[in-house]
């Protein structure tokens, strides 16, 4: 089934979103120029989510990608709730008191976040009251705990992640008299999601990561070439420190059963995630919740199933690893993406493709044909294609779309092959998942002038 270039474009552009940070009085005070984001589903419905928002009561911008598994319920909940928890964790005591007093007296609340959303990024209206009440309990506790010290961003991120995960677990245990809501909170808790979130404030960039989505910085070297700097580590079996951490938290007798076939308890790829209460609750609690839960849950084989060698839960945590980076003028952009991108592309290629796209300059590298026998005709074809690519202005208006085009359509020479792209995008739903995962990307562009000026002030 062959797709024409316009058909390919309409599929690739369906979920794209761009936001430009407004300039104030001709003077841009944000270190972020703007961001591009996009998603390409492989699962139906897609299990990835994305979020972006400006913090209104504190400085800074939040951006995140969320990769769901065992359904999209947990990724959905985390994508709409986590930023509120982070924002509240960062608020000064006086502002928390103001907000609480407004709720007490029924006055309008100070808005905490300005969301930057694509029309497809929906919020579950049914659960908003429940979610609000859990968040309010959290800020009430923060008010009571007031130490008078200003909050450290790293600490705020860690507390927000852990607290939201805790609330997801509690809401599922308490249940809800409304059967629809009851089923919703249980679906959220029994499915899971990884999260990779960036908070940018001036030259301070913090990345909080739980699971195997990734953050990568694109750096422009003095000679104009591009390099990649990792700002997160995958929490999976390929990370030796992570395997060690899991082993340290359980008795030696479980050493052989903790990680099997590169999965936690032989089942789960990420070693950190939200939800997934099957890897966190005791067997008694799991049975009690499933038996007293709605029938749909009781009929679901997945929820009844207890992982093998399940002796000393919890085996899983949502606690993020936080990396802090001071931005420099050569740091041009940040890529946040779910593992669907990193499974298909090396970070060095990602840095180069986005860097060349943003600057509109191709760094002419010798054509690499890596060990292939290439005829003169083929070589001529490659060079002609390269010339055409340079002369045509990039067809994508969005850096994330441009990256997805490469991730799905690249051939062995590192150029986009339209035929391959067409084939990959026309796969039926049940086949698509065998060839690739959902891909979600946010590309954040930094303002080098502002970064340089902030650096000088410091």
C-alpha positions as CSV (number, residue, x, y, z in Angstrom):
1,X,0.0,0.0,0.0
2,X,1.8,3.1,-1.2
3,X,1.3,6.5,0.4
4,X,1.9,9.7,-1.6
5,X,4.2,12.4,0.0
6,X,1.1,14.5,0.9
7,X,-0.5,11.5,2.7
8,X,2.7,10.8,4.5
9,X,2.9,14.4,5.6
10,X,-0.7,14.5,6.9
11,X,0.0,11.4,9.0
12,X,3.3,12.8,10.4
13,X,1.8,16.2,11.1
14,X,-1.5,15.1,12.7
15,X,-0.2,15.6,16.3
16,X,2.4,18.3,15.9
17,X,2.4,21.3,18.2
18,X,4.7,24.4,18.5
19,X,4.9,27.1,21.1
20,X,7.0,30.3,20.8
21,X,7.7,32.1,24.1
22,X,6.3,35.6,23.8
23,X,8.8,38.4,23.8
24,X,8.3,41.2,26.4
25,X,9.0,44.8,25.3
26,X,11.2,43.4,22.6
27,X,13.4,41.9,25.3
28,X,13.0,38.2,25.7
29,X,13.6,37.3,29.3
30,X,13.2,33.6,29.0
31,X,16.1,31.3,28.2
32,X,13.6,29.2,26.2
33,X,12.8,30.5,22.7
34,X,10.0,27.9,22.3
35,X,9.5,24.2,21.7
36,X,8.1,21.8,19.0
37,X,6.5,18.5,19.9
38,X,4.9,15.6,18.1
39,X,3.7,12.1,18.6
40,X,3.4,9.1,16.2
41,X,1.2,6.2,17.5
42,X,2.1,2.6,17.0
43,X,-0.4,1.3,19.7
44,X,-4.1,1.9,19.2
45,X,-4.9,3.9,21.3
46,X,-1.4,5.5,21.7
47,X,0.0,4.8,25.2
48,X,2.5,7.8,25.2
49,X,1.5,11.2,26.6
50,X,3.3,14.7,26.6
51,X,2.8,17.9,28.6
52,X,4.2,21.4,28.6
53,X,3.3,24.3,30.9
54,X,4.7,27.6,32.1
55,X,4.8,28.0,35.9
56,X,2.9,31.2,36.7
57,X,3.6,31.7,40.4
58,X,7.3,30.8,40.2
59,X,9.7,31.2,37.3
60,X,10.3,28.4,34.9
61,X,8.8,26.1,32.3
62,X,7.9,22.4,32.6
63,X,8.1,19.9,29.8
64,X,7.6,16.1,29.9
65,X,7.1,12.9,28.0
66,X,5.3,9.9,29.5
67,X,5.4,6.3,28.2
68,X,2.5,4.1,29.3
69,X,2.4,0.3,29.5
70,X,-0.5,-2.1,30.1
71,X,-2.8,0.6,28.7
72,X,-2.7,4.4,28.6
73,X,-4.6,5.2,31.9
74,X,-1.5,5.8,34.1
75,X,0.3,7.9,31.5
76,X,-2.8,10.0,31.0
77,X,-3.2,10.6,34.8
78,X,0.5,11.5,35.2
79,X,0.5,13.8,32.2
80,X,-2.3,15.9,33.6
81,X,-1.4,15.8,37.3
82,X,2.4,15.7,37.8
83,X,3.1,19.3,36.8
84,X,0.6,20.5,39.4
85,X,2.5,18.5,42.1
86,X,5.8,20.0,40.9
87,X,4.4,23.5,40.8
88,X,2.9,23.2,44.3
89,X,6.2,21.8,45.6
90,X,8.0,24.9,44.3
91,X,5.6,27.5,45.7
92,X,6.6,29.7,48.6
93,X,4.7,29.3,51.9
94,X,2.8,32.6,51.5
95,X,1.5,31.6,48.1
96,X,0.4,28.2,49.4
97,X,-1.5,30.0,52.2
98,X,-3.1,32.3,49.7
99,X,-4.3,29.4,47.6
100,X,-5.6,27.5,50.6
101,X,-7.5,30.6,51.9
102,X,-9.1,31.1,48.5
103,X,-10.4,27.5,48.5
104,X,-11.6,27.9,52.1
105,X,-13.6,31.0,51.3
106,X,-14.8,29.9,47.9
107,X,-12.8,32.6,46.0
108,X,-11.2,32.1,42.6
109,X,-7.8,30.4,42.8
110,X,-4.6,31.9,41.6
111,X,-3.7,30.0,38.3
112,X,-0.6,27.9,38.9
113,X,0.1,26.7,35.4
114,X,-0.4,28.0,31.9
115,X,-0.8,24.8,29.8
116,X,0.5,24.6,26.2
117,X,-1.7,21.8,24.8
118,X,-2.5,20.2,21.4
119,X,-6.3,19.7,21.0
120,X,-5.7,15.9,21.2
121,X,-4.1,16.2,24.7
122,X,-7.2,15.8,26.8
123,X,-7.9,16.2,30.5
124,X,-10.3,13.7,32.2
125,X,-13.1,16.0,33.5
126,X,-14.7,13.2,35.5
127,X,-11.7,12.8,37.8
128,X,-10.9,16.5,38.2
129,X,-12.5,16.9,41.6
130,X,-10.8,13.8,43.0
131,X,-7.5,14.9,41.6
132,X,-7.9,18.4,43.0
133,X,-8.7,17.0,46.5
134,X,-5.6,14.9,46.6
135,X,-3.5,17.9,45.4
136,X,-5.1,20.1,48.1
137,X,-4.2,17.5,50.8
138,X,-0.6,17.7,49.6
139,X,-0.3,21.5,49.8
140,X,-2.0,21.5,53.2
141,X,0.7,19.2,54.4
142,X,3.4,21.4,52.8
143,X,1.8,24.4,54.7
144,X,2.0,22.4,58.0
145,X,5.6,21.4,57.3
146,X,6.7,24.9,56.6
147,X,10.4,25.1,57.4
148,X,10.7,28.7,56.2
149,X,13.5,27.6,53.8
150,X,13.2,28.1,50.1
151,X,12.6,24.9,48.2
152,X,15.4,23.3,46.3
153,X,14.3,22.4,42.8
154,X,15.8,18.9,42.9
155,X,14.0,18.1,46.2
156,X,10.7,19.6,44.8
157,X,10.9,17.3,41.8
158,X,11.6,14.2,43.8
159,X,8.9,14.9,46.3
160,X,6.3,15.6,43.6
161,X,7.0,12.4,41.7
162,X,6.9,10.3,44.9
163,X,3.8,12.0,46.3
164,X,1.8,11.7,43.0
165,X,2.6,8.0,42.9
166,X,1.6,7.6,46.5
167,X,-1.7,9.3,45.8
168,X,-2.4,7.1,42.7
169,X,-1.9,4.1,45.0
170,X,-4.1,5.5,47.8
171,X,-6.9,6.5,45.5
172,X,-7.1,3.0,44.2
173,X,-7.1,1.5,47.7
174,X,-9.8,3.8,49.0
175,X,-11.9,3.3,45.8
176,X,-14.9,5.6,45.0
177,X,-18.6,5.3,45.4
178,X,-19.0,6.4,41.8
179,X,-18.4,3.1,39.9
180,X,-17.0,4.9,36.8
181,X,-14.4,6.8,38.9
182,X,-13.7,3.6,40.9
183,X,-12.8,1.8,37.7
184,X,-10.8,4.7,36.5
185,X,-8.5,5.0,39.6
186,X,-8.0,1.2,39.5
187,X,-7.0,1.3,35.8
188,X,-4.6,4.1,36.5
189,X,-3.0,2.2,39.4
190,X,-2.8,-1.2,37.7
191,X,-1.3,0.2,34.5
192,X,2.1,2.0,34.6
193,X,4.0,4.9,33.1
194,X,7.6,6.2,32.9
195,X,8.3,9.9,33.0
196,X,11.0,12.2,31.8
197,X,10.5,15.9,32.9
198,X,12.5,19.0,32.4
199,X,12.3,22.2,34.5
200,X,14.0,25.2,32.8
201,X,14.5,28.4,34.8
202,X,17.1,30.8,33.4
203,X,20.4,28.9,33.1
204,X,19.2,26.2,35.5
205,X,18.0,23.0,33.7
206,X,16.8,20.1,35.9
207,X,15.8,16.8,34.4
208,X,13.9,14.3,36.5
209,X,13.7,10.9,35.0
210,X,11.8,7.7,36.1
211,X,12.1,4.8,33.7
212,X,13.5,4.6,30.1
213,X,12.4,7.8,28.3
214,X,15.4,10.1,27.8
215,X,16.6,13.7,27.8
216,X,19.5,14.8,25.6
217,X,21.2,18.2,25.1
218,X,22.2,19.3,21.6
219,X,25.5,21.2,21.8
220,X,27.1,23.2,19.0
221,X,30.9,22.8,18.9
222,X,33.2,25.7,17.9
223,X,33.6,24.2,14.4
224,X,29.9,24.2,13.9
225,X,29.4,20.4,14.3
226,X,26.9,18.9,16.8
227,X,27.3,16.7,19.8
228,X,24.9,15.1,22.3
229,X,25.1,15.2,26.1
230,X,23.0,12.7,28.0
231,X,20.9,14.3,30.8
232,X,19.2,11.1,32.0
233,X,20.0,7.5,32.5
234,X,17.7,4.6,31.6
235,X,16.4,2.7,34.5
236,X,16.5,-0.8,33.1
237,X,18.6,-4.0,33.0
238,X,21.2,-2.3,30.8
239,X,22.1,0.1,33.7
240,X,24.4,-1.7,36.1
241,X,23.9,0.8,38.9
242,X,20.1,0.3,38.6
243,X,20.4,-3.5,38.8
244,X,22.7,-3.1,41.8
245,X,20.2,-0.8,43.5
246,X,17.3,-3.2,43.0
247,X,19.4,-6.1,44.4
248,X,20.5,-4.0,47.4
249,X,16.8,-3.5,48.3
250,X,15.9,-7.2,48.6
251,X,17.3,-10.2,50.4
252,X,20.3,-12.1,48.8
253,X,18.1,-15.2,48.5
254,X,16.1,-13.3,45.7
255,X,19.3,-12.4,43.8
256,X,18.5,-14.8,40.9
257,X,14.8,-14.0,40.5
258,X,14.9,-10.2,40.7
259,X,16.1,-9.6,37.1
260,X,15.3,-12.3,34.6
261,X,15.6,-12.0,30.8
262,X,16.5,-8.3,31.3
263,X,13.2,-7.6,33.0
264,X,12.2,-6.9,36.6
265,X,10.9,-10.2,38.1
266,X,11.0,-11.4,34.4
267,X,8.1,-9.1,33.5
268,X,8.8,-5.4,33.5
269,X,11.3,-3.6,31.3
270,X,11.6,-0.3,33.2
271,X,12.9,-0.6,36.8
272,X,11.2,2.6,37.9
273,X,7.6,3.7,37.0
274,X,4.4,5.3,38.2
275,X,1.5,3.0,39.0
276,X,2.2,-0.7,38.4
277,X,0.8,-1.5,41.9
278,X,1.2,-5.2,41.0
279,X,4.9,-4.6,41.7
280,X,4.4,-2.5,44.8
281,X,1.5,-3.8,46.9
282,X,1.5,-6.8,49.1
283,X,-0.3,-9.9,47.7
284,X,-3.1,-9.5,50.4
285,X,-3.7,-5.8,49.4
286,X,-3.8,-6.8,45.7
287,X,-6.4,-9.5,46.4
288,X,-8.5,-7.3,48.6
289,X,-8.7,-4.4,46.1
290,X,-9.4,-6.7,43.1
291,X,-12.1,-8.7,44.9
292,X,-13.9,-5.6,46.2
293,X,-13.4,-3.7,42.9
294,X,-15.9,-3.4,40.0
295,X,-16.6,-6.5,37.9
296,X,-14.6,-5.3,34.9
297,X,-11.5,-5.4,37.1
298,X,-12.4,-8.8,38.5
299,X,-12.8,-10.2,35.0
300,X,-9.4,-8.8,34.0
301,X,-6.8,-11.7,34.1
302,X,-3.9,-9.2,34.3
303,X,-5.0,-7.8,37.7
304,X,-5.5,-11.2,39.3
305,X,-2.1,-12.4,38.2
306,X,0.7,-12.1,40.9
307,X,4.3,-11.8,39.6
308,X,6.4,-14.9,40.2
309,X,8.9,-14.9,43.1
310,X,7.0,-12.1,44.7
311,X,8.3,-12.1,48.3
312,X,9.4,-8.6,49.5
313,X,7.4,-5.8,47.7
314,X,7.8,-3.1,46.7
315,X,10.0,-4.0,43.8
316,X,9.4,-0.8,41.9
317,X,9.7,2.9,42.8
318,X,8.6,6.1,41.0
319,X,11.4,8.1,42.6
320,X,13.2,10.0,39.8
321,X,16.9,10.5,39.3
322,X,17.5,14.2,38.9
323,X,20.3,15.8,36.9
324,X,21.1,19.5,37.1
325,X,22.8,21.3,34.3
326,X,23.8,24.9,34.0
327,X,23.1,26.1,30.5
328,X,25.9,27.5,28.4
329,X,25.6,29.5,25.1
330,X,26.7,26.5,23.1
331,X,23.8,24.4,24.5
332,X,21.3,25.0,21.7
333,X,18.4,22.6,22.3
334,X,17.0,19.8,24.5
335,X,15.3,16.7,23.2
336,X,12.9,14.8,25.5
337,X,11.6,11.6,23.9
338,X,10.1,8.2,24.8
339,X,12.1,5.1,24.0
340,X,10.3,4.7,20.7
341,X,12.8,7.3,19.3
342,X,16.0,5.9,21.0
343,X,15.3,2.4,19.8
344,X,15.6,3.6,16.2
345,X,18.2,6.4,16.5
346,X,21.6,7.1,18.1
347,X,21.7,10.3,20.2
348,X,24.6,11.6,18.0
349,X,22.4,11.4,14.9
350,X,19.5,13.0,16.8
351,X,21.8,15.9,17.8
352,X,23.0,16.3,14.2
353,X,19.6,16.1,12.5
354,X,18.0,18.5,14.9
355,X,21.0,20.9,14.9
356,X,21.1,21.0,11.1
357,X,17.3,21.5,11.0
358,X,17.4,24.4,13.5
359,X,20.3,26.2,11.9
360,X,19.3,25.2,8.3
361,X,22.9,24.4,7.7
362,X,24.1,21.0,6.5
363,X,27.5,20.2,7.8
364,X,28.8,18.5,4.7
365,X,30.1,15.2,6.0
366,X,31.7,12.8,3.6
367,X,29.0,10.4,2.5
368,X,29.3,7.2,4.6
369,X,28.3,4.0,2.9
370,X,29.5,1.8,5.8
371,X,30.9,-1.3,4.2
372,X,28.3,-1.4,1.4
373,X,29.5,-2.0,-2.1
374,X,28.2,1.0,-4.0
375,X,28.2,1.5,-7.7
376,X,29.1,4.8,-9.2
377,X,25.4,5.2,-10.3
378,X,24.3,4.7,-6.7
379,X,26.9,7.2,-5.4
380,X,25.7,9.7,-8.0
381,X,22.1,9.1,-6.8
382,X,23.2,9.8,-3.2
383,X,25.0,13.0,-4.1
384,X,22.1,14.2,-6.2
385,X,19.7,13.5,-3.4
386,X,21.9,15.4,-1.0
387,X,22.0,18.4,-3.3
388,X,18.2,18.3,-3.6
389,X,17.8,18.1,0.1
390,X,20.0,21.2,0.7
391,X,18.3,23.3,-2.0
392,X,14.8,22.5,-0.9
393,X,13.8,24.4,2.2
394,X,13.0,21.8,4.9
395,X,9.5,20.6,4.3
396,X,8.8,20.3,8.1
397,X,7.8,23.3,10.1
398,X,8.4,21.4,13.3
399,X,11.7,19.9,14.6
400,X,10.0,17.0,16.3
401,X,8.2,16.1,13.0
402,X,11.5,16.3,11.2
403,X,13.0,13.9,13.7
404,X,10.1,11.4,13.5
405,X,10.5,11.4,9.7
406,X,14.1,10.3,10.1
407,X,13.4,7.9,12.9
408,X,10.8,6.0,10.8
409,X,12.1,6.6,7.2
410,X,15.9,6.5,7.5
411,X,17.7,4.0,5.2
412,X,21.2,2.5,5.7
413,X,22.8,5.6,4.4
414,X,21.1,7.8,7.0
415,X,18.8,9.6,4.5
416,X,15.0,9.5,4.5
417,X,13.8,6.9,2.0
418,X,10.3,7.9,1.0
419,X,9.3,4.3,0.1
420,X,10.4,3.0,3.5
421,X,8.5,5.8,5.2
422,X,5.4,5.0,3.2
423,X,5.6,1.3,4.1
424,X,6.2,2.0,7.8
425,X,3.3,4.5,8.0
426,X,0.8,2.3,6.1
427,X,1.2,-0.8,8.3
428,X,-2.1,-1.9,9.8
429,X,-2.5,-1.3,13.6
430,X,-1.8,-4.9,14.7
431,X,1.4,-5.0,12.7
432,X,2.8,-1.5,13.4
433,X,3.6,-2.4,17.0
434,X,5.8,-5.2,15.9
435,X,8.0,-2.8,13.9
436,X,8.2,0.2,16.3
437,X,6.9,1.7,19.5
438,X,4.9,4.9,20.0
439,X,7.2,7.9,19.5
440,X,6.7,11.1,21.4
441,X,9.3,14.0,21.1
442,X,9.6,17.5,22.5
443,X,12.4,19.7,21.1
444,X,13.1,22.7,23.3
445,X,15.2,25.5,21.7
446,X,17.3,27.8,24.0
447,X,18.0,31.5,23.6
448,X,21.8,31.6,23.5
449,X,21.8,35.4,24.0
450,X,19.8,35.2,27.2
451,X,21.8,32.2,28.4
452,X,25.0,34.1,27.8
453,X,23.7,37.3,29.6
454,X,22.5,35.2,32.6
455,X,25.9,33.5,32.7
456,X,27.7,36.9,32.8
457,X,25.4,38.1,35.6
458,X,26.4,35.1,37.7
